[in-house]
Amino acid sequence: MRISTVKVNGREQAALYSARGLVLVETINHMEQASWSTELFELICLGELEPLTEWYNIGGKEKLGRFAAIPLEQAEYAPLYRHPRKIWGIGMNYVKETSELAEVNPEEEPVSFMKPDTALIGPLDAIRLPAAAGKIIAEAELGIVIGKRCKDVEEDEATEAIAGYTTTIDVTASDIHARNPRYLTRAKSFDTFFSFGPQLVTKDEIPDPLQLEVKTVLNSETAFHNHVYNMKFRPSFLIAFHSKVMTLLPGDVILTGTPGAVVIRDGDWVECHIDGFEPLLNPVREKGQQAPSV
């Protein structure tokens, strides 16, 4: 199942992808005499995403084709949701070639950091370049959305905690980080430095996430690409590792690292492309400038 958040009549509402467009959960409730939450964050936190996915897989997908839908070209996407409790980021997580995985030090641990939800934007929202921040870089990444509360889980149990996956873009004030590694949190935390969406793909649609290819795209040109199986620390490990640090909660997001970062400047477009996902696109603007219409 593929689910997005769209702006309709001043509200941000969850909607399911169908062949005819996006069907609001509100519409599904009306047609099915159901009472699903109409916001994605609530669907996840209240444990409703799994039964909704089951409904979709046992006949709901076909029913959606008969329900009123928003044509894809008319959809105005919002972030999947705006206030995850935690946003974990992972740095330096890919090797260029699979053969290099054998050389990874078994004592090595993930390079991780956290980002605030005030950094969060959605598809087509502008990434704003802070004044006097210097070089700014952007990184396309596969995002993991946690679906269940978990603490101290083992790697072979971690998949049970996943709600689904999404496209993300992580942005960093590179010059600030270069001055001192301890400045990483500040360099990652400016407003608009985390883009999130437009589509959550539930885990049942991705039986082997290691086969996914992630691309960082700048101005329609692929700058970097790699497969998830070339991660030093793969999704299940990251969940297990961080669950031993703190309790992971429904709606928490883990960014899994990037195949490569691009320097972004005013007027650029940066994109995250992942196999089978709707791409995530964001324009880049100096602070105070208006984002272009699409």
Buried (B, 14 or more C-beta within 10 A) or exposed (E): BBBBBBEBEEEBBBBBBBEBBBBBBBBBBEBEEEEBBBBBBBBBBEEBBBEBBEBBEEEBBEBBEEBEBBEEEEBEBBBBBBEBBBBBBBBEBBBEEEEEEEEEEEEEEBBBBEBBBEBBBBBBBBBBBBEEBBBBBBBBBBBBBBBBBBEEBEBEBBEEBBBBBBBBBBBBBBBBBEEEEEBBEEBBBBBBBBBBBBBBBBBEEBEEBEEBBBBBBBEEEBBBBBBBBBBBBBBBBBBBBBBEEEEBBBBBBBBBBBBBBBEBEBEBBBBBBBEEBBBBBBBBBEBEBEBEEE
